[in-house]
Amino acid sequence: MKRIKTWLAVLGLLAAFLIVAPASANAAPYCGITWGSLAKGGGTLSPAPITNVRAGRNSCFDRLVVDIKGPRAGYRVSYVSAVRGIGSGKVIPLRGAADLQITVLNPAYYSNGKASYTPANPNELINTAGYSTFRQVAYAGSFENHTVIGLGVRSRLPFRVFTLSGPGNLTRLVIDVAHRW
């Protein structure tokens, strides 16, 4: 009788596994996120200057926003082994297990050469305390209408990049990094 109960228990567990396993394999993506972690790019080179970098938190992702004073923005965003200073090639150390390099195809200076964005601390553009994904945001420089920002994240996670127009003659470059896969 003990053997029969044992076999019934084993068969019951096996049946439960077979019923549950396919359902979990087809589970919906986290928060509906289907972005992926491959390089993304868009837009074109523009003389419109960067005026600010800011961040925010969402229940599913952390958001970085680059404000641009003008109607156009271009970008290239990808995970890299190390973010390097523009012009110098010097490695910009970032906290976190993965480095996201954000190259904005806009300068951080006006056409007369005067800086349009001067961070108080280039190594800490944003206070990332309390963020789920962001670990550090650092300024890596601006040269010939290319500005590089390093984003240290918790791990290599899905991200998306897009631009928003307005208000007025402003453009916002938005980088969202998911809290998990």
For each residue, the residues with C-beta under 8 A, 3 or more apart:
1: 4 5
2: 5 6
3: 6 7
4: 1 7 8
5: 1 2 8 9
6: 2 3 9 10
7: 3 4 10 11
8: 4 5 11 12
9: 5 6 12 13
10: 6 7 13 14
11: 7 8 14 15
12: 8 9 15 16
13: 9 10 16 17
14: 10 11 17 18
15: 11 12 18 19
16: 12 13 19 20
17: 13 14 20 21
18: 14 15 21 22
19: 15 16 22 23
20: 16 17 23 24
21: 17 18 24 25
22: 18 19 25 26
23: 19 20 26 27
24: 20 21 27
25: 21 22
26: 22 23
27: 23 24
28: 32
29: 32 33 34 181
30: 33 60 178 179 180 181
31: 59 60 61 178
32: 28 29
33: 29 30 60 61 158 178
34: 29 158
35: 158 159 160 176 178
36: 158
37: 79 156 157 158 159
38: 78
39: 76 77 78 79
40: 75 76 77 78 159 160 161
41: 74 75 76 77
42: 74 75 161 162 163
43: 46 72 73 74 75 105 163
44: 72 74 105
45: 74 105 106 145 146
46: 43 68 70 72 73 74 105 106 145
47: 70 106 107 111 145
48: 68 69 70 71 72 73 106 171
49: 68 69 70 106 107 108 109 110 116 117
50: 53 66 67 68 69 104 106 107 108 116 117 142 147
51: 67 68 69 116 117
52: 66 67 117
53: 50 64 65 66 67 117 119 125 126 137 139 149
54: 64 65 67 126
55: 62 63 64 65 126 128 131 134 137
56: 62 63 65
57: 62 63 130 131 132
58: 61 62 63 176
59: 31
60: 30 31 33 178 179
61: 31 33 58 133 176 177 178 179
62: 55 56 57 58 131 132 133 134 176 177 179
63: 55 56 57 58 174 175 176
64: 53 54 55 102 126 134 137 149 151 174 175 176 177
65: 53 54 55 56 172 173 174 175
66: 50 52 53 73 102 104 149 172 173 175
67: 50 51 52 53 54 170 171 172
68: 46 48 49 50 51 72 73 104 106 170 171 172 173
69: 48 49 50 51 116 169 170
70: 46 47 48 49 73 106 169 170 171
71: 48 165 169 171
72: 43 44 46 48 68 106 171
73: 43 46 48 66 68 70 104 105 106 163 171 172 173
74: 41 42 43 44 45 46 104 105 106
75: 40 41 42 43 102 103 104 105 161 163 173
76: 39 40 41 101 103 105
77: 39 40 41 100 101 102 103 159 161 175
78: 38 39 40 100 101
79: 37 39 98 99 100 101 156
80: 83 99 100 101
81: 99
82: 91 92 99
83: 80 91 92 94 99 101 138 140 148 150
84: 88 89 90 91 92 140 148
85: 88 89 90 91 92 140 141 148
86: 140 141 142 143 146 147 148
87: 141 143
88: 84 85 141
89: 84 85
90: 84 85
91: 82 83 84 85
92: 82 83 84 85 138 140 150
93:
94: 83 99 135 136 138 150 151 152
95: 135 136 152
96: 99 134 135 136 152 153 154 155
97: 153 154 155 156
98: 79 152 153 154 155 156 157
99: 79 80 81 82 83 94 96 150 151 152 153
100: 77 78 79 80 150 151 152 153 159 175 177
101: 76 77 78 79 80 83 140 148 149 150 151
102: 64 66 75 77 148 149 150 151 175
103: 75 76 77 146 147 148
104: 50 66 68 73 74 75 146 147 148 149 173
105: 43 44 45 46 73 74 75 76 145 146
106: 45 46 47 48 49 50 68 70 72 73 74 145 147
107: 47 49 50 110 116 142 144 145 146 147
108: 49 50 115 116 117 118 139 142 147
109: 49 113 114 115 116 117 142
110: 49 107 113 114 115 116
111: 47
112:
113: 109 110
114: 109 110
115: 108 109 110 118
116: 49 50 51 69 107 108 109 110
117: 49 50 51 52 53 108 109 142 147
118: 108 115
119: 53 122 125 139
120:
121: 124 125
122: 119 125 138 139
123: 136 138 139
124: 121 127 136 137 138
125: 53 119 121 122 137 138 139 149
126: 53 54 55 64 134 137
127: 124
128: 55 131 134 135 136 137
129:
130: 57
131: 55 57 62 128 134 135
132: 57 62 154 179
133: 61 62 153 154 157 177 178 179
134: 55 62 64 96 126 128 131 137 151 152 153 154 177
135: 94 95 96 128 131 152 153 154
136: 94 95 96 123 124 128 150 151 152
137: 53 55 64 124 125 126 128 134 149 150 151 152
138: 83 92 94 122 123 124 125 149 150 152
139: 53 108 119 122 123 125 148 149 150
140: 83 84 85 86 92 101 148 149 150
141: 85 86 87 88 147 148
142: 50 86 107 108 109 117 146 147 148
143: 86 87 146
144: 107
145: 45 46 47 105 106 107
146: 45 86 103 104 105 107 142 143
147: 50 86 103 104 106 107 108 117 141 142
148: 83 84 85 86 101 102 103 104 139 140 141 142
149: 53 64 66 101 102 104 125 137 138 139 140
150: 83 92 94 99 100 101 102 136 137 138 139 140
151: 64 94 99 100 101 102 134 136 137 175 177
152: 94 95 96 98 99 100 134 135 136 137 138
153: 96 97 98 99 100 133 134 135 156 157 177
154: 96 97 98 132 133 134 135 157
155: 96 97 98
156: 37 79 97 98 153
157: 37 98 133 153 154 177 178 179 180 181
158: 33 34 35 36 37 177 178 181
159: 35 37 40 77 100 175 176 177 178
160: 35 40 175 176
161: 40 42 75 77 173 174 175 176
162: 42 174
163: 42 43 73 75 171 172 173 174
164: 171 172 174
165: 71 170 171
166: 170
167: 170
168:
169: 69 70 71
170: 67 68 69 70 165 166 167
171: 48 67 68 70 71 72 73 163 164 165
172: 65 66 67 68 73 163 164
173: 65 66 68 73 75 104 161 163
174: 63 64 65 161 162 163 164
175: 63 64 65 66 77 100 102 151 159 160 161
176: 35 58 61 62 63 64 159 160 161
177: 61 62 64 100 133 134 151 153 157 158 159
178: 30 31 33 35 60 61 133 157 158 159 181
179: 30 60 61 62 132 133 157
180: 30 157
181: 29 30 157 158 178
